[in-house]
Amino acid sequence: MRPAEAHARALASTRAFVAGVGTDRWDLPTPCADWDVREVVRHVVSGNLWVGELMGGRTIEEVGDRLDGDVLDDDPLGAYGGSARVADAAFSAPEAMSKMAPVSYGPVPGRVYCGHRLLDVLIHGWDIAKGSRQDAALDPELVEAVWAVVEPMREMLTASGAFGDGSVVAPADADRQTGLLAVLGRSASWPSI
């Protein structure tokens, strides 16, 4: 699956989870420490909007703090949909995968940035689903696409501490989704542990 296609499918998958959040569930906790459901959605929406800016040729300094704060207003689903269209258009543009993106960790090809956004969108979709008490099963093809992004960086991700401390370990016979979640510091059985 091409990176832009996988990213577009992940955007659609997470949109379904955002659409499924009940009106009384936006402030429930998620597997992301200190973030409730609304904050995870805000993070994804902001990240999507950043794609449009950075792939559009602007630098982090030029964007500044314009995408900070509450980018959801009173319509989280609408904000998500608009941001998803922006990100999808940016990564689907001709030459986008070879274009350099000036991200915070250095200029990287669009293909690399798209892979990282794929990871962020899909896994935070799972966080939104779990936090809002929905069925959090992910598309197995998207799980495989994210695994292809994560596997080469596995040790670096664990060492960074951004995805937990390595204490979440999947059983040896775990399915790929459970294994991927564990590498990213998430227990498939959350919130029970």
C-alpha positions in Angstrom: 0.0 0.0 0.0 1.4 3.4 -0.9 2.0 5.8 2.0 -0.5 8.4 0.9 -3.2 5.7 0.5 -2.5 4.2 3.9 -2.6 7.7 5.4 -5.9 8.5 3.8 -7.4 5.2 5.0 -6.1 5.9 8.6 -7.7 9.4 8.4 -11.1 7.7 7.5 -10.6 5.1 10.2 -10.0 7.7 12.9 -12.9 9.8 11.6 -15.2 7.0 12.3 -14.0 6.8 15.9 -14.3 10.6 16.3 -17.9 10.3 14.9 -18.6 7.6 17.5 -17.7 9.7 20.5 -20.9 10.1 22.6 -21.7 13.6 23.8 -21.0 12.6 27.4 -17.6 11.0 26.6 -15.4 13.8 25.4 -13.8 14.3 28.9 -13.1 10.7 29.6 -9.5 9.6 30.1 -7.5 7.9 27.3 -4.4 5.7 27.2 -2.5 9.0 26.6 -1.6 10.1 30.1 -3.1 13.5 30.9 -5.2 13.7 27.7 -8.9 13.2 27.7 -10.7 12.2 24.5 -11.2 15.8 23.3 -7.5 16.5 23.8 -6.4 13.5 21.7 -8.8 14.6 18.9 -7.4 18.2 19.2 -3.8 16.8 18.9 -4.7 14.8 15.7 -6.5 17.8 14.2 -3.6 20.1 14.9 -1.2 17.5 13.4 -3.3 17.3 10.3 -3.3 21.0 9.9 0.5 21.1 10.3 0.8 18.7 7.4 -0.9 21.3 5.1 1.5 24.0 6.4 4.7 22.1 6.2 4.0 20.3 2.9 2.8 23.7 1.6 6.3 25.1 2.0 6.0 27.0 5.3 8.5 26.5 8.2 7.7 25.9 11.8 8.7 29.5 12.6 6.4 30.9 9.9 3.4 28.9 11.4 4.4 29.9 14.9 1.7 29.2 17.5 -1.3 29.6 15.1 -2.2 25.9 15.4 -1.9 25.8 19.2 -5.0 25.9 21.5 -8.5 24.7 20.8 -8.7 24.0 17.1 -11.9 22.1 17.6 -14.3 24.9 18.6 -17.8 23.6 19.0 -17.6 21.0 16.2 -14.9 18.4 16.8 -16.1 16.1 14.0 -16.3 19.0 11.5 -12.8 20.2 12.6 -11.5 16.7 12.2 -13.0 16.3 8.7 -11.6 19.6 7.5 -8.2 18.9 8.9 -8.2 15.4 7.3 -9.0 16.9 3.9 -6.0 19.3 4.3 -3.6 16.5 5.3 -4.9 14.1 2.6 -4.6 16.8 -0.1 -1.0 17.6 1.0 0.2 14.0 0.9 -1.7 13.1 -2.3 -0.2 16.0 -4.3 2.2 15.1 -7.1 5.8 14.7 -5.9 4.7 15.0 -2.2 6.5 11.8 -1.2 9.8 13.1 -2.5 9.4 16.7 -1.4 11.3 17.7 1.8 9.2 18.6 4.8 10.8 20.9 7.4 9.5 19.0 10.5 10.8 19.5 14.0 13.2 16.6 13.8 14.9 17.9 10.7 14.0 18.0 7.0 12.7 14.6 5.9 11.2 13.4 2.6 7.4 13.5 2.5 7.3 9.7 2.5 8.9 9.7 5.9 6.6 12.4 7.3 3.6 10.7 5.8 4.6 7.4 7.6 5.0 9.2 10.9 1.6 10.9 10.5 0.1 7.5 9.5 1.3 6.2 12.9 0.0 9.2 14.8 -3.4 9.2 13.2 -4.1 5.4 13.4 -2.8 4.9 17.0 -4.5 8.0 18.3 -7.7 6.8 16.6 -7.3 3.7 18.8 -6.8 6.0 21.9 -10.0 7.9 21.0 -11.9 4.6 20.6 -10.6 3.2 23.9 -11.2 6.4 25.8 -14.7 6.8 24.5 -15.5 3.1 25.1 -15.9 2.1 21.4 -14.7 -1.1 19.7 -11.1 -0.3 19.1 -10.3 -2.9 16.4 -8.1 -1.5 13.7 -7.9 -2.4 10.0 -5.3 -5.2 9.9 -3.8 -3.7 6.7 -3.3 -0.4 8.4 -1.8 -2.1 11.4 0.7 -3.8 9.0 1.5 -0.4 7.3 2.2 1.2 10.7 4.2 -1.8 11.8 6.4 -1.3 8.7 7.0 2.3 9.9 7.6 1.4 13.6 9.7 -1.8 13.3 12.9 -0.2 12.0 12.6 2.5 14.7 11.5 0.2 17.5 14.6 0.6 19.8 14.7 4.3 19.2 11.0 4.8 20.0 11.4 2.8 23.3 14.6 4.8 24.2 12.9 8.1 23.5 10.4 7.5 26.4 7.7 9.1 24.2 5.9 5.7 24.0 6.2 4.5 27.5 9.1 2.9 29.3 9.1 -0.5 27.6 7.1 -2.0 30.4 4.1 -3.0 28.3 5.0 -6.4 26.7 2.6 -8.3 24.5 2.3 -12.1 24.9 4.4 -14.2 22.6 1.2 -15.3 20.7 -0.3 -11.8 20.5 -1.9 -10.6 17.3 -0.1 -7.8 15.3 -2.4 -5.0 16.7 -1.6 -6.0 20.3 2.1 -6.3 19.5 2.1 -2.9 17.8 0.3 -1.3 20.7 2.7 -2.8 23.2 5.7 -1.4 21.2 4.0 2.0 21.4 3.5 1.7 25.2 -0.2 0.8 25.1 -1.9 -2.2 26.6 -4.7 -3.7 24.4 -6.6 -4.3 27.6 -6.6 -0.7 28.7 -8.2 0.6 31.0 -8.1 -2.6 33.1 -4.4 -2.3 33.8 
